[in-house]
Amino acid sequence: MNVLEIILMPFIFIYKGFVVVLLSPYYLALGIGKIFGISKKTSNTIAEAKSAQSVVTVKSGATTVGNAEPSKLSAANKINDPRRQKDFEKLVAKARMEEAKRAKEQEKIRKENERREKERQARELERRKKEEAWEQAQEKRREELEAKGEPVTFSDKLKAFYKKLTYNKNEELELEARKSVLEEQFKNKNSDDSRLAKPLLFKYKARNANGELVTSTIEALSRVDVHSFLEAEGYEVYEITAVKANLNMHTYRMKKNRLIFYLSQLSAYLKSGIALADAVKILDDQAKNTNEKRAWRAVYYDLSMGDVLSVAMEKRKDTFPKLLINMIKTAEMTGNLPETLDDMVDYYTEAESTKRQMKSAMMYPAVVTVFAIVVVTFILMWVVPQFVDIYADLGSDIPTITKVVIAISDFLKDYLIFILLGIIGVLLVYLYLFNTVKPFRKSMQQFAMHLPVFGNIIIYNEVTIFAKTFANLINHNVFITDSIEILSKITDNEVYKKLIFDTAKNLTKGEAISKAFKDHWAFPNIAYQMLLTGEKTGRLGSMMERVSEYYQEQHRTIINQMKTLIEPVMIITLAVLVGGILLAVIIPMYGMYEAL
C-alpha cells in the first residue's frame, strides 16, 4: 500500500457508504415489489432511479468509465435524459480521442527507441569489429614470435627469465599431488566439508586458464563450494584452506567515488547486453584495491550460486549502502536495473558534490585559523622575549598592554606543553562523548544548528539529503515503511533521526507523514508546505525533488556567500592580532627614545 492509497482510504470509505445509502431504497422497493407485487409505474420509477445512479457512477471518475464492461456501458447509454445522454457521449468521444493520442505518442516513442537502439548496436558492432581486428593482428604477431621461440614483449622476457631462474622441478609434481588429494577428499562421502551457517573466508591456490598460478581469497559456505566455483571458472585447484573464523571485510565501506565508478560501469555493461554475473566479474577484474576486489569477487560468487544482486550485496553488510541495496531490490522486481543504477549514480554524484562544498567551506577558515595561531604563538614565544631584556636593562615604565603581552608570552613559554596536552585531551574526550553518548551528541548538534550562518548550512544540507533520498525511494516504488527506515540510517544528525522516528510512529497510527515536521525548528516551513502539498496531491516524489533542488541551491548560495565574507574577516582578524602584538612591543620603544 503506497502513500496515495493511505491518504485516499477515508474518501473511498465515504464514497462506498454514499453508494450503499443511495441504492438501499432501490433494493428495498425491489424486495417489496417481489413480495406484494408493485405496479409497473413503481417499477419504472425505480428504474429511473437506477439509471440516475449509473449517471452518478459515470461522473464519479473517468477511470470507472474507461474500465467498465460492455454491458455497463450499454446500460449507461440508456439514460432517459437527452441532455445527460449528450454529455455522456461527449465525454466518451473525448476519452477516445485522448486514448488515440496516447497510443500515437506511445508508438512514436517506441519507434524513436528502436531507432536509437539500432544506432547503438551499429556503433557497438563497429567497435567490436575494430577490437577483433586489433586482437587478431596481435594474436598473429604473438603466434609468429612464439613459433620462433621468442618472448613477445620485454615484460614477457623478464617473466620468462625469472621463471627459468626460479624453476622448481618438484613444484609441478607437488601441485598435482595436492590436487589429487583435494579431489579425493571431495569424492569421499564422509568428508567433514559441510555447508556452514555463516560464510568464511577461504584462501586458495589454483592455475587459471592462461596457465598462471594464482593465490587469492574468496568468501563461501564450504570448501566444496569454492572448488566447484573455481572449476566452473576454468581453474585447476590445488589447495583450499579457511583463513578466518569471521569476515573483516564486513567492516569495509566502499568509498562513494569508487562506488559511483563501479555503478556507472555496471550500468553500461548491462545496457550493452552483458549478463549480470559476467558484468560483475569484469568489475572484479577492474578492482585494484584488495577490499574492493574481495567484495566484488564475493558478489560474483553469490550470483553464480543463484542469488540475486541485492541479496549478494546485502551479505556484504556495510560494504554497500542500505539505500543502494533497497533500490536494486525494487529494480529487480520491476526489471529496470540499468536505469536504477543510473539514478543512483546521479544521486551519489550530487551527494558527493554537496559534501565537497561543505568541506571547501570549512577548510579555508580552519587553515587560516591554524596559521594565525602558529604565527601568534611564534611571535609571543620567540619575538616578544627579545624585547623583554631590553625593557629590563633600560628600567623604564612600560604600558599595560605591553605587560599583558609579556605575561602571555611568559605563560606560553612555561606551560605550552601542558596547553597542547590539555587541548588534545579535551578533543579526545569530546570525540569520545560525541561518538558514544547520544544526549551529548544531540546537544552539540543542536548548538551547531543554532549558530548564525553555520546553522543554516547544516540545516540546508540535511534537508537536501533527506528530500533527495525520499524522492528517490518514492519514485522507485519502495514501501513507505522501508523508506522511513532507510532515511533514519543515511543521517548522523540526531535531530533528524528523531524527526524520522516520529514520522514512523505516526504512520503506525495511520496519521500523515507531514505531522512530525509541522512547526519544527529544524525543518524549514517552505519544505513543510511542499511536503504537505505532495501528500494532498499524491505527487510526493516530485515535490520532494523540488525541495531537494531548492535547498541544494540555497546551500550552494550560502556557502559561496560565507566563503566570500570569511576571507576578509579572517585576514582582518589576523592583522589585528599580529598588529596589536607588534604595537605592544614597539610603543615602549618610542617612550625610551623620548626619555633619552
C-alpha positions in Angstrom: 0.0 0.0 0.0 1.5 3.3 -1.1 1.2 6.8 0.4 -1.6 7.8 -2.0 -3.7 4.8 -1.1 -3.3 5.6 2.6 -4.3 9.2 2.1 -7.4 8.4 -0.1 -8.6 5.5 2.1 -11.1 7.6 4.1 -12.6 9.2 0.9 -13.0 5.7 -0.6 -15.0 4.5 2.5 -17.2 7.7 2.4 -17.9 7.1 -1.3 -18.8 3.5 -0.9 -21.1 4.4 2.1 -22.7 7.0 -0.1 -23.4 4.4 -2.8 -24.8 1.9 -0.4 -27.2 4.6 1.1 -28.2 5.7 -2.4 -29.0 2.2 -3.6 -30.7 1.0 -0.4 -34.2 2.4 -1.3 -34.0 0.7 -4.7 -33.2 -2.7 -3.3 -35.9 -2.2 -0.5 -38.5 -1.3 -3.1 -37.5 -4.2 -5.3 -37.9 -6.6 -2.5 -41.3 -5.3 -1.5 -42.3 -5.4 -5.2 -41.4 -9.1 -5.5 -43.3 -9.9 -2.4 -46.5 -7.9 -2.8 -46.4 -7.1 -6.5 -45.9 -3.4 -7.2 -47.5 -1.7 -10.2 -45.5 -1.1 -13.4 -45.3 2.6 -12.6 -43.4 2.0 -9.4 -41.0 -0.3 -11.3 -40.4 2.4 -13.9 -39.7 4.9 -11.1 -37.2 2.6 -9.6 -35.6 2.0 -13.0 -35.2 5.7 -13.4 -33.5 6.0 -10.0 -31.2 3.2 -11.0 -30.4 5.0 -14.3 -29.7 8.2 -12.4 -27.3 6.3 -10.2 -25.5 5.0 -13.2 -25.0 8.6 -14.4 -23.5 9.4 -11.0 -21.2 6.5 -11.3 -20.1 7.7 -14.8 -19.5 11.2 -13.5 -17.5 9.9 -10.4 -14.4 9.4 -12.5 -13.0 8.7 -15.9 -11.4 5.5 -14.6 -14.8 3.9 -13.9 -16.0 4.6 -17.5 -12.7 3.5 -19.0 -12.6 0.2 -17.2 -16.4 -0.6 -17.5 -17.6 -3.7 -19.2 -19.7 -3.5 -22.4 -22.8 -4.4 -20.5 -22.3 -1.5 -18.1 -21.6 1.0 -20.9 -24.8 -0.1 -22.8 -26.8 0.5 -19.6 -25.2 4.0 -19.3 -26.3 4.7 -22.9 -29.9 4.1 -21.9 -30.1 7.3 -19.9 -33.6 8.8 -20.4 -32.4 12.4 -20.0 -31.3 13.6 -23.5 -29.0 16.3 -22.1 -27.2 13.8 -19.8 -27.0 11.3 -22.8 -25.4 14.0 -24.9 -22.9 15.0 -22.2 -22.0 11.3 -21.7 -21.4 10.8 -25.4 -19.2 13.9 -25.5 -17.1 12.5 -22.6 -16.8 9.1 -24.3 -15.7 10.8 -27.6 -13.1 12.9 -25.6 -11.8 9.8 -23.8 -11.4 8.0 -27.2 -9.5 11.0 -28.7 -7.2 11.1 -25.7 -6.6 7.3 -25.9 -5.9 7.6 -29.6 -3.5 10.5 -29.0 -1.8 8.5 -26.2 -1.4 5.5 -28.5 0.2 7.6 -31.2 2.6 9.2 -28.7 3.5 5.7 -27.4 4.1 4.4 -30.9 6.3 7.4 -31.7 8.3 6.9 -28.5 8.7 3.1 -29.4 9.9 3.9 -32.9 12.4 6.5 -31.5 13.7 4.0 -29.0 14.1 1.4 -31.7 16.0 3.8 -33.9 18.4 4.7 -31.1 18.9 1.1 -30.2 19.8 0.3 -33.8 22.3 3.1 -33.9 23.8 1.9 -30.6 24.0 -1.6 -31.9 25.7 -0.4 -35.1 28.2 1.6 -33.2 28.8 -1.4 -30.8 29.3 -3.7 -33.8 31.8 -1.3 -35.4 33.7 -1.0 -32.2 33.8 -4.8 -31.7 35.0 -5.3 -35.3 37.9 -2.9 -34.7 38.7 -4.6 -31.4 38.6 -8.1 -33.1 40.8 -6.9 -35.9 43.4 -5.5 -33.5 43.3 -8.6 -31.4 43.7 -10.8 -34.5 46.7 -8.7 -35.5 48.2 -9.0 -32.0 47.5 -12.8 -31.9 49.1 -13.3 -35.3 52.2 -11.4 -34.2 52.3 -13.4 -30.9 52.0 -16.7 -32.8 54.8 -15.7 -35.1 57.1 -14.8 -32.2 56.1 -18.0 -30.3 56.8 -20.1 -33.4 60.3 -18.6 -33.3 60.5 -19.4 -29.6 61.0 -15.7 -28.6 59.1 -13.9 -25.8 56.5 -11.3 -27.1 57.4 -8.2 -25.0 60.1 -7.0 -22.7 58.0 -7.8 -19.6 57.4 -11.3 -21.1 61.1 -11.7 -21.4 61.6 -10.7 -17.8 58.9 -13.1 -16.7 60.4 -15.9 -18.7 63.9 -15.2 -17.3 62.6 -15.1 -13.7 60.6 -18.3 -14.3 63.6 -20.0 -15.6 65.7 -18.7 -12.7 63.2 -19.8 -10.0 62.0 -23.0 -11.7 61.5 -25.9 -9.3 61.4 -29.3 -10.8 59.3 -30.7 -8.0 56.8 -27.8 -7.8 54.5 -29.1 -10.6 54.6 -32.6 -9.1 53.8 -31.2 -5.7 50.8 -29.2 -7.0 49.5 -32.3 -8.9 49.7 -34.3 -5.7 47.8 -31.7 -3.7 45.1 -31.6 -6.5 44.8 -35.3 -6.4 44.4 -35.3 -2.6 41.8 -32.5 -2.7 39.7 -34.3 -5.3 39.8 -37.5 -3.2 38.5 -35.5 -0.1 35.6 -34.1 -2.1 34.7 -37.5 -3.5 34.7 -39.0 0.0 31.1 -39.0 1.3 32.3 -39.0 4.9 34.2 -35.7 4.4 33.6 -33.0 7.0 33.2 -30.2 4.4 29.6 -29.5 5.2 28.0 -26.1 4.5 28.3 -23.6 7.3 25.6 -21.3 8.7 27.8 -18.3 8.1 30.3 -17.8 5.3 34.0 -18.0 5.9 37.0 -16.6 4.0 38.9 -19.3 2.2 42.4 -19.0 0.7 43.0 -20.9 -2.5 45.9 -21.7 -4.8 44.9 -22.5 -8.4 46.0 -22.2 -12.0 43.9 -20.1 -14.3 43.1 -20.6 -18.0 46.2 -18.7 -19.0 48.4 -21.1 -17.1 49.2 -18.6 -14.3 49.4 -19.8 -10.7 47.0 -17.6 -8.6 46.8 -17.3 -4.9 43.7 -15.4 -3.6 40.8 -15.4 -1.2 37.0 -15.9 -1.6 34.0 -15.9 0.7 32.0 -19.1 0.7 30.0 -21.5 2.9 32.2 -24.6 2.3 35.4 -25.8 0.6 33.3 -27.8 -1.8 31.5 -24.6 -3.0 34.8 -22.9 -3.6 36.2 -25.9 -5.5 33.0 -26.1 -7.7 33.1 -22.4 -8.3 36.7 -22.3 -9.3 36.4 -25.3 -11.6 33.4 -23.7 -13.3 35.7 -20.7 -14.0 38.3 -22.9 -15.6 40.8 -23.1 -12.7 42.8 -26.1 -11.7 42.5 -26.1 -7.9 45.4 -27.3 -5.8 44.7 -26.0 -2.3 41.8 -24.5 -0.3 42.1 -23.5 3.3 39.9 -21.4 5.7 41.9 -18.5 6.9 39.4 -16.6 9.2 36.6 -17.5 11.5 34.7 -14.3 10.6 34.9 -11.8 7.9 36.7 -8.5 8.5 35.5 -7.3 5.0 32.1 -6.7 6.5 33.5 -3.6 8.3 34.8 -2.2 4.9 32.8 0.6 3.5 33.3 1.3 -0.2 34.1 5.0 -0.9 31.4 6.9 -2.7 33.7 8.0 -5.6 34.6 4.3 -6.2 31.0 3.2 -5.9 30.0 5.8 -8.5 32.6 4.4 -10.9 31.5 0.8 -10.4 27.8 1.5 -10.7 28.2 3.5 -13.9 30.4 0.7 -15.3 27.9 -2.0 -14.3 25.0 0.0 -15.9 27.0 0.4 -19.2 27.7 -3.4 -19.3 24.1 -4.3 -18.7 22.9 -1.9 -21.4 25.3 -3.4 -23.9 23.8 -6.9 -23.3 26.4 -8.4 -21.0 24.9 -10.8 -18.4 24.8 -9.6 -14.8 27.3 -12.2 -13.5 29.7 -11.5 -16.3 29.5 -7.8 -15.7 30.3 -8.2 -12.0 33.2 -10.4 -13.0 34.5 -7.6 -15.1 34.3 -5.3 -12.1 36.2 -7.8 -10.1 39.0 -7.8 -12.7 39.0 -4.0 -12.8 39.3 -3.6 -9.0 42.8 -2.8 -7.7 42.0 -2.3 -4.0 42.2 -5.6 -2.1 38.9 -5.0 -0.2 37.1 -3.9 -3.3 38.3 -6.9 -5.3 37.3 -9.2 -2.4 33.8 -7.6 -2.2 33.1 -8.0 -6.0 34.6 -11.5 -6.0 32.1 -12.4 -3.2 29.2 -10.8 -5.1 30.2 -12.7 -8.3 30.4 -16.0 -6.3 26.9 -15.4 -4.8 25.5 -14.7 -8.2 27.0 -17.9 -9.5 25.4 -19.8 -6.6 21.9 -18.5 -7.7 21.5 -15.3 -5.5 20.2 -12.1 -6.9 22.3 -8.9 -6.9 20.5 -7.3 -3.9 20.9 -10.4 -1.8 24.6 -10.7 -2.7 25.2 -7.1 -1.8 23.3 -7.3 1.4 25.5 -10.2 2.5 28.5 -7.8 2.4 26.7 -5.8 5.2 28.5 -2.4 5.5 30.3 -2.6 2.1 27.4 -1.3 0.1 24.9 1.4 1.3 21.5 0.3 2.5 19.8 2.8 0.1 21.5 1.2 -2.9 20.5 -2.3 -1.8 16.9 -1.4 -1.5 16.8 0.5 -4.8 18.3 -2.6 -6.5 15.8 -4.9 -4.8 13.0 -2.8 -6.2 14.6 -2.6 -9.6 14.9 -6.4 -9.7 11.1 -6.7 -9.2 10.3 -4.1 -11.9 13.1 -5.1 -14.4 14.7 -1.7 -14.8 18.1 -2.3 -13.1 20.3 -0.3 -15.6 18.0 2.8 -15.2 18.0 2.4 -11.4 21.8 2.2 -11.4 22.0 5.4 -13.5 19.7 7.1 -11.0 21.9 6.0 -8.1 25.0 7.3 -9.9 23.3 10.7 -10.3 22.2 10.6 -6.6 25.7 9.8 -5.2 27.4 12.3 -7.6 25.2 15.1 -6.3 25.7 14.0 -2.7 29.4 14.0 -3.2 29.3 17.4 -4.7 27.4 18.8 -1.7 29.8 17.1 0.6 32.8 18.6 -1.2 31.2 22.1 -0.9 30.8 21.6 2.8 34.5 20.6 3.1 35.6 23.5 1.0 33.6 25.9 3.1 35.1 24.7 6.3 38.6 24.1 5.0 39.5 27.8 4.4 38.6 29.2 7.9 40.3 26.1 9.5 43.5 26.6 7.6 43.6 30.4 8.3 42.8 29.8 12.0 45.6 27.3 12.4 48.0 29.6 10.5 47.0 32.5 12.8 47.6 30.5 15.9 51.0 29.4 14.7 52.1 32.9 13.8 50.8 34.5 17.0 52.4 31.7 19.1 55.7 32.2 17.3 55.7 35.9 17.9 54.8 35.6 21.6 57.4 32.9 22.3 60.3 34.0 20.2 59.9 37.6 19.2 58.5 39.2 22.4 61.1 37.8 24.8 63.9 39.5 22.7 62.4 42.9 23.8 61.8 42.0 27.4 65.6 42.1 28.2 65.8 45.5 26.5 63.0 46.8 28.7 64.6 45.4 31.8 68.0 47.0 31.1 66.6 50.4 30.4 64.4 50.2 33.5 61.7 52.5 32.1 58.0 52.1 32.7 56.1 50.1 30.0 52.4 50.4 29.1 49.8 48.0 30.4 49.2 46.4 27.0 52.8 45.5 26.8 52.8 44.0 30.3 49.8 41.8 29.3 51.6 40.6 26.1 54.7 39.8 28.1 52.7 37.9 30.7 51.0 35.9 28.0 54.4 35.2 26.4 55.9 34.0 29.8 52.8 31.8 30.3 53.2 30.2 26.9 56.9 29.6 27.4 56.3 27.9 30.8 53.1 25.9 30.0 53.0 25.3 26.2 53.4 21.6 26.6 50.6 21.4 29.2 48.4 23.6 27.0 48.9 21.3 24.0 48.3 18.2 26.1 45.2 19.8 27.5 43.8 20.7 24.0 44.5 17.1 22.8 42.8 15.7 25.9 39.8 17.9 25.5 39.5 16.9 21.8 39.7 13.2 22.6 37.1 13.4 25.4 34.9 15.4 23.1 35.2 12.9 20.3 34.6 10.0 22.7 31.5 11.6 24.1 30.2 12.7 20.7 30.6 9.2 19.3 29.3 7.2 22.3 26.9 9.4 24.3 23.7 10.1 22.3 22.4 13.1 24.5 25.8 14.8 24.3 25.9 14.4 20.5 22.4 15.7 20.1 23.0 18.7 22.3 26.2 19.6 20.3 24.4 19.2 17.0 21.5 21.4 18.3 24.1 24.0 19.4 25.8 24.0 15.9 22.4 24.2 14.1 21.5 27.3 16.1 24.7 29.2 15.2 24.3 32.0 12.8 25.1 31.2 9.1 26.7 27.8 10.1 23.4 26.6 11.4 21.7 27.3 8.1 24.4 25.4 6.2 23.8 22.3 8.3 20.0 22.6 8.1 20.0 23.1 4.3 22.4 20.2 3.8 20.3 17.8 5.9 17.1 18.9 4.2 18.6 18.4 0.8 19.8 14.9 1.6 16.5 13.9 3.2 14.4 15.2 0.4 16.6 13.8 -2.4 16.7 10.3 -0.8 13.0 10.3 0.0 12.2 11.3 -3.6 14.4 8.5 -5.0 12.7 5.9 -2.7 9.2 7.0 -3.6 9.9 7.3 -7.3 11.2 3.8 -7.3 8.1 2.4 -5.5 9.9 1.5 -2.3 7.4 0.8 0.5 6.9 3.9 2.8 7.9 1.9 5.9 11.1 0.7 4.3 11.8 4.3 3.1 11.5 5.7 6.6 13.8 3.0 7.9 16.4 3.9 5.2 16.1 7.6 5.8 16.9 7.0 9.5 20.2 5.4 8.5 21.5 7.9 6.0 21.9 10.7 8.5 24.1 11.0 11.6 22.2 14.0 12.9 20.2 13.0 16.0 17.7 15.9 15.5 16.6 14.5 12.1 16.7 10.9 13.3 14.2 11.9 16.0 12.0 13.6 13.3 12.1 10.4 11.1 11.3 8.2 14.2 8.3 10.4 15.0 7.2 10.0 11.4 7.4 6.2 11.6 5.4 6.3 14.8 2.7 8.5 13.2 2.5 6.1 10.2 1.8 3.2 12.6 -1.1 5.3 14.0 -2.4 6.0 10.5 -1.5 9.7 10.6 0.1 11.8 7.9 3.8 11.9 7.2 3.9 15.7 7.4 2.6 15.8 11.0 6.0 15.3 12.6 7.5 18.1 10.5 4.9 20.7 11.3 6.4 23.8 13.1 9.7 22.0 13.7 12.6 24.5 14.0 15.0 22.2 12.1 12.7 21.7 9.1 12.0 24.9 7.2 8.4 26.0 6.7 8.8 26.0 2.9 9.9 22.4 2.9 7.0 21.5 5.2 4.4 23.2 2.9 5.8 21.4 -0.1 5.7 18.1 1.7 2.1 18.8 2.8 1.2 19.7 -0.8 2.8 16.5 -2.1 0.8 14.4 0.3 -2.5 16.0 -0.6 -2.0 15.9 -4.3 -0.4 12.4 -4.4 2.8 13.8 -6.0 5.1 13.4 -3.0 8.0 12.2 -5.1 8.1 15.1 -7.5 7.5 17.6 -4.6 10.5 16.1 -2.7 12.6 16.5 -5.8 11.7 20.2 -5.9 12.5 20.6 -2.2 16.0 19.0 -2.7 16.7 21.2 -5.7 15.6 24.4 -3.9 17.6 23.7 -0.7 20.6 22.5 -2.6 20.7 25.8 -4.4 20.2 27.6 -1.1 23.1 25.6 0.4 25.4 26.4 -2.5 24.5 30.1 -2.3 25.1 30.5 1.4 28.4 28.6 1.2 29.6 30.9 -1.6 28.5 34.0 0.5 30.2 32.7 3.6 33.5 32.0 1.6 33.3 35.5 0.2 32.7 37.0 3.6 35.0 34.9 5.7 38.2 35.6 3.7 38.4 39.4 4.6 37.2 38.7 8.1 39.9 36.2 8.8 42.6 38.5 7.2 41.4 41.4 9.3 41.4 39.3 12.5 44.9 38.0 11.8 46.1 41.6 11.1 44.6 42.9 14.3 46.2 40.2 16.4 49.6 40.4 14.9 49.5 44.2 14.6 48.3 44.5 18.2 51.2 42.4 19.5 53.7 44.4 17.4 52.3 47.7 18.6 52.5 46.5 22.2 56.2 45.7 21.6 57.0 48.9 19.7 55.2 51.5 21.8 57.6 51.3 24.7 60.5 51.9 22.3 59.1 55.4 21.5 58.9 56.2 25.2 62.6 55.2 25.6 63.7 57.4 22.7 61.8 60.3 24.2 63.4 59.7 27.6 66.9 59.6 26.0 
